Amino acid sequence: MTRGTLYDGSRLHPRHVRDRQFATVGFGRRGLNPAEVRRFLHRVALDLTALHHDLAQLCAENARMKRALRARQSAWSERRRP
């Protein structure tokens, strides 16, 4: 990722965090540009929110599929009994 790249809508990957470089502030000040750091942290927060939402949906879908499988297996075993 290059310096100064703003959020482009793509998912944030670990390499983006690892390779991220922030611009230093102007002459007479030391450190990183606070606005740039805040924008990046906001992007990390947005992606983490999306990931948590996706994970919750996948867990719910997994539980639904397990219930359906158990119900089908129970129905199948009931039919096989004489």
Contacts in CASP RR format, 6 or more apart in sequence:
PFRMAT RR
TARGET T0000
AUTHOR 0000-0000-0000
METHOD contacts of the structure
MODEL  1
MTRGTLYDGSRLHPRHVRDRQFATVGFGRRGLNPAEVRRFLHRVALDLTA
LHHDLAQLCAENARMKRALRARQSAWSERRRP
1 15 0 8 1.000
1 16 0 8 1.000
1 19 0 8 1.000
1 20 0 8 1.000
1 21 0 8 1.000
3 21 0 8 1.000
3 22 0 8 1.000
3 23 0 8 1.000
4 23 0 8 1.000
4 36 0 8 1.000
6 39 0 8 1.000
7 39 0 8 1.000
7 43 0 8 1.000
7 46 0 8 1.000
11 47 0 8 1.000
11 50 0 8 1.000
12 43 0 8 1.000
12 44 0 8 1.000
12 47 0 8 1.000
17 44 0 8 1.000
20 40 0 8 1.000
22 32 0 8 1.000
22 33 0 8 1.000
22 36 0 8 1.000
22 37 0 8 1.000
22 40 0 8 1.000
23 32 0 8 1.000
23 33 0 8 1.000
23 36 0 8 1.000
24 30 0 8 1.000
24 31 0 8 1.000
24 32 0 8 1.000
24 33 0 8 1.000
25 31 0 8 1.000
25 32 0 8 1.000
25 33 0 8 1.000
25 34 0 8 1.000
END
